[in-house]
Amino acid sequence: MSKPAKVLAILGVFLLIAGLLGWAATGFTDKGKTAIMSGAASGSILLISAWLSGRPGGIGFVAWIAGIGFAALFGSTFIWRASIAWTDVFNGGDKLPIAILLSKMALATAVALFIALRMKKAENEAAALP
């Protein structure tokens, strides 16, 4: 697995754990099932994309592009959901743990995307050298 793919895999594991923590923050109630579903789903998709991106030929390239696209989509979703949770907190609601967790998920996704894309660019430039 390439270094950029490892970054996506690490992000996937982080999102899986964050989903579990989100569910725990709600006291493992039905209300928190969306947290575990979104964390588990997004984390699993990124892990599969990272694993497939190491495959030879076109499947590796397609998986890499899909992983980057999914990470960007998930990051924007985390930002959207965090803004809703923060609005609830500022209006006196009780969603502070969820707002913090979603903010961390969004930030981690943005940082991982930046790092992975920079690493991929460096790999491509090194491969192009004679």
C-alpha positions as CSV (number, residue, x, y, z in Angstrom):
1,M,0.0,0.0,0.0
2,S,1.4,3.4,-0.9
3,K,1.9,6.1,1.6
4,P,-1.0,8.2,0.4
5,A,-3.3,5.2,0.6
6,K,-2.1,4.6,4.1
7,V,-3.2,8.1,5.0
8,L,-6.7,7.2,3.7
9,A,-6.6,4.0,5.7
10,I,-5.6,5.7,8.9
11,L,-8.4,8.2,8.3
12,G,-10.8,5.3,7.8
13,V,-9.8,3.7,11.1
14,F,-10.2,7.1,12.9
15,L,-13.7,7.6,11.5
16,L,-14.7,4.1,12.6
17,I,-13.5,4.9,16.1
18,A,-15.2,8.3,16.0
19,G,-18.5,6.7,15.1
20,L,-18.2,4.4,18.1
21,L,-17.4,7.3,20.3
22,G,-20.4,9.3,18.9
23,W,-22.6,6.4,19.7
24,A,-21.1,6.2,23.2
25,A,-21.6,9.9,23.7
26,T,-25.4,9.4,23.3
27,G,-25.3,6.6,25.9
28,F,-25.6,3.8,23.3
29,T,-29.2,4.8,22.6
30,D,-31.1,4.6,19.3
31,K,-30.5,8.4,19.0
32,G,-26.8,7.6,18.5
33,K,-27.1,5.0,15.8
34,T,-26.6,7.6,13.1
35,A,-23.2,8.4,14.6
36,I,-22.0,4.8,14.4
37,M,-23.5,4.3,11.0
38,S,-21.9,7.4,9.5
39,G,-18.6,6.7,11.1
40,A,-18.6,3.0,10.3
41,A,-19.8,3.5,6.8
42,S,-17.4,6.3,5.9
43,G,-14.5,4.6,7.6
44,S,-15.2,1.3,5.9
45,I,-15.5,2.9,2.5
46,L,-12.1,4.7,3.0
47,L,-10.4,1.5,4.2
48,I,-11.7,-0.4,1.1
49,S,-10.6,2.4,-1.2
50,A,-7.2,2.5,0.4
51,W,-6.8,-1.3,0.1
52,L,-8.0,-1.3,-3.5
53,S,-5.8,1.6,-4.5
54,G,-2.8,-0.7,-4.1
55,R,-4.0,-3.0,-6.8
56,P,-2.3,-2.9,-10.2
57,G,-3.8,-1.3,-13.2
58,G,-6.8,0.8,-13.6
59,I,-8.6,-0.5,-10.5
60,G,-5.9,1.0,-8.2
61,F,-6.3,4.4,-9.9
62,V,-10.1,4.3,-9.8
63,A,-10.0,3.3,-6.1
64,W,-7.6,6.2,-5.3
65,I,-9.8,8.7,-7.0
66,A,-12.9,7.2,-5.4
67,G,-11.2,7.4,-1.9
68,I,-10.3,11.0,-2.4
69,G,-13.8,11.8,-3.6
70,F,-15.5,10.0,-0.8
71,A,-13.2,11.6,1.8
72,A,-14.1,15.1,0.4
73,L,-17.8,14.2,0.5
74,F,-17.6,12.8,4.0
75,G,-15.7,15.9,5.2
76,S,-18.3,18.2,3.8
77,T,-21.0,16.2,5.5
78,F,-19.2,16.3,8.8
79,I,-18.9,20.1,8.5
80,W,-22.6,20.3,7.8
81,R,-23.6,18.1,10.7
82,A,-21.2,19.9,13.0
83,S,-22.7,23.2,12.2
84,I,-26.1,21.9,13.0
85,A,-24.8,20.5,16.3
86,W,-23.0,23.7,17.2
87,T,-26.2,25.7,16.5
88,D,-28.0,23.4,18.9
89,V,-25.3,24.0,21.5
90,F,-25.4,27.8,21.1
91,N,-29.2,27.6,21.6
92,G,-28.8,25.8,24.9
93,G,-29.0,22.2,23.6
94,D,-27.1,19.2,24.9
95,K,-25.1,18.2,21.7
96,L,-21.7,19.5,22.8
97,P,-19.9,16.1,22.7
98,I,-21.4,15.4,19.2
99,A,-20.5,18.9,18.0
100,I,-16.9,18.5,19.1
101,L,-16.6,15.0,17.7
102,L,-18.0,16.0,14.3
103,S,-15.7,19.0,14.2
104,K,-12.7,16.7,14.9
105,M,-13.9,14.3,12.2
106,A,-14.1,17.2,9.7
107,L,-10.7,18.6,10.6
108,A,-9.1,15.1,10.5
109,T,-10.6,14.6,7.1
110,A,-9.4,17.9,5.7
111,V,-5.8,17.3,7.1
112,A,-5.7,13.7,5.8
113,L,-6.9,14.9,2.3
114,F,-4.2,17.6,2.2
115,I,-1.5,15.2,3.3
116,A,-2.6,12.4,1.0
117,L,-2.8,14.6,-2.0
118,R,0.6,16.1,-1.3
119,M,2.2,12.7,-0.9
120,K,0.5,11.5,-4.2
121,K,1.9,14.5,-6.0
122,A,5.4,13.8,-4.7
123,E,5.1,10.2,-5.7
124,N,4.0,11.2,-9.2
125,E,6.8,13.7,-9.5
126,A,9.4,11.1,-8.3
127,A,8.1,8.6,-10.8
128,A,8.4,11.1,-13.6
129,L,12.1,11.6,-13.0
130,P,14.5,9.9,-15.4
